[in-house]
């Protein structure tokens, strides 16, 4: 049972700690052995096995934060620092209260005789199955620092790929939203002002300007509000439908069918899967267990289910390359390289090379797309602003013609 205790150390300072003990009496004995004088000890509520997934406003650490944690702990353990002391040192440097609390609890469990992997397994929101499996394998083989170093590399690579994809999508969307916002703002507030001025001058509005004025009047009417409400409801309905199993399957299939983005997703999933699988098999995790863990990094349901089927075929006796190739979701080059790895007996080396190859391809493709999208977005923004200016200045030319 877990307890929280307010106690006083030898210097007289008061501190609060959490500890695991069979009873209140044993909790008091543990504190006394640590040279802490108990002031108040309270039992914490029993935590169900899924407690790591309960609702909380605290943000779990990102992959990059966990990569930095693994890298630091690897360096400390490699330098001869005990694991418990290394956990305490790394915990002190964390900004996330949830991550810091989890590391403190893991350190406490290890002090009380639990394995590091077993202690980490109690915090599924912080440490994913891949991290736990690699740590357990490192503990069993006695190469914890090496395994933690590889873990940091995998987490960093996966985080880098996801960030690149997010940036490639976010930048054009931000520009588009700003352009549409500017268009609506000028149409609703600026066009009516100019229309009023031209009406006082008695100028006849050109067709394009009249269309913009009509659009401005419609945007200021209750019909626009009703259309906005319907749009929000439709988007909300689509979002809810996408969260259903059937909707999620259809969404994942549709995304993979996109001309450019679908290929990027396949290559990203291939790189992440192969990188994770290489690291797990190198750490000594059995291939079937490694595939089950590596599958968790793939977020697209279509590819995820394909890997699950390949895992089943592998269990039935097929080669990994044959099992993966039969699913038609991974690139042919990747499947061929897996077959070569099977022939040479250096599977984890070949999987790492596949990950390197497709990470480089994704990076190059995203740079090319960004270079193409930027001038296109400039043209879109220029067209929107130009249409507003044309709508305002065409009547002025008409007025000048009438004066002449």
Secondary structure as the mmCIF struct_conf table of DSSP 4:
data_model
#
loop_
_struct_conf.conf_type_id
_struct_conf.id
_struct_conf.beg_label_comp_id
_struct_conf.beg_label_asym_id
_struct_conf.beg_label_seq_id
_struct_conf.end_label_comp_id
_struct_conf.end_label_asym_id
_struct_conf.end_label_seq_id
STRN STRN1 UNK A 2 UNK A 8
TURN_TY1_P TURN_TY1_P1 UNK A 10 UNK A 11
BEND BEND1 UNK A 12 UNK A 12
STRN STRN2 UNK A 14 UNK A 20
BEND BEND2 UNK A 22 UNK A 23
HELX_RH_AL_P HELX_RH_AL_P1 UNK A 24 UNK A 33
TURN_TY1_P TURN_TY1_P2 UNK A 34 UNK A 35
STRN STRN3 UNK A 37 UNK A 43
HELX_LH_PP_P HELX_LH_PP_P1 UNK A 44 UNK A 48
TURN_TY1_P TURN_TY1_P3 UNK A 49 UNK A 50
HELX_RH_3T_P HELX_RH_3T_P1 UNK A 51 UNK A 53
BEND BEND3 UNK A 54 UNK A 54
BEND BEND4 UNK A 57 UNK A 58
HELX_LH_PP_P HELX_LH_PP_P2 UNK A 59 UNK A 62
HELX_RH_AL_P HELX_RH_AL_P2 UNK A 63 UNK A 78
TURN_TY1_P TURN_TY1_P4 UNK A 79 UNK A 80
HELX_RH_AL_P HELX_RH_AL_P3 UNK A 83 UNK A 92
TURN_TY1_P TURN_TY1_P5 UNK A 93 UNK A 93
HELX_RH_AL_P HELX_RH_AL_P4 UNK A 97 UNK A 111
TURN_TY1_P TURN_TY1_P6 UNK A 112 UNK A 113
HELX_RH_AL_P HELX_RH_AL_P5 UNK A 116 UNK A 120
TURN_TY1_P TURN_TY1_P7 UNK A 121 UNK A 122
TURN_TY1_P TURN_TY1_P8 UNK A 124 UNK A 126
BEND BEND5 UNK A 127 UNK A 127
HELX_RH_AL_P HELX_RH_AL_P6 UNK A 129 UNK A 141
TURN_TY1_P TURN_TY1_P9 UNK A 142 UNK A 142
HELX_RH_AL_P HELX_RH_AL_P7 UNK A 144 UNK A 185
HELX_RH_PI_P HELX_RH_PI_P1 UNK A 186 UNK A 190
HELX_RH_AL_P HELX_RH_AL_P8 UNK A 191 UNK A 201
TURN_TY1_P TURN_TY1_P10 UNK A 202 UNK A 202
HELX_LH_PP_P HELX_LH_PP_P3 UNK A 203 UNK A 206
HELX_RH_AL_P HELX_RH_AL_P9 UNK A 207 UNK A 219
TURN_TY1_P TURN_TY1_P11 UNK A 220 UNK A 220
BEND BEND6 UNK A 221 UNK A 221
HELX_RH_AL_P HELX_RH_AL_P10 UNK A 222 UNK A 242
TURN_TY1_P TURN_TY1_P12 UNK A 243 UNK A 243
BEND BEND7 UNK A 244 UNK A 244
HELX_RH_AL_P HELX_RH_AL_P11 UNK A 245 UNK A 257
BEND BEND8 UNK A 258 UNK A 258
TURN_TY1_P TURN_TY1_P13 UNK A 259 UNK A 260
HELX_RH_AL_P HELX_RH_AL_P12 UNK A 261 UNK A 282
TURN_TY1_P TURN_TY1_P14 UNK A 283 UNK A 284
HELX_RH_AL_P HELX_RH_AL_P13 UNK A 287 UNK A 294
HELX_RH_3T_P HELX_RH_3T_P2 UNK A 295 UNK A 297
HELX_RH_AL_P HELX_RH_AL_P14 UNK A 301 UNK A 315
TURN_TY1_P TURN_TY1_P15 UNK A 316 UNK A 317
HELX_RH_AL_P HELX_RH_AL_P15 UNK A 320 UNK A 325
TURN_TY1_P TURN_TY1_P16 UNK A 326 UNK A 328
BEND BEND9 UNK A 330 UNK A 330
HELX_RH_AL_P HELX_RH_AL_P16 UNK A 332 UNK A 344
TURN_TY1_P TURN_TY1_P17 UNK A 345 UNK A 345
HELX_RH_AL_P HELX_RH_AL_P17 UNK A 347 UNK A 403
#
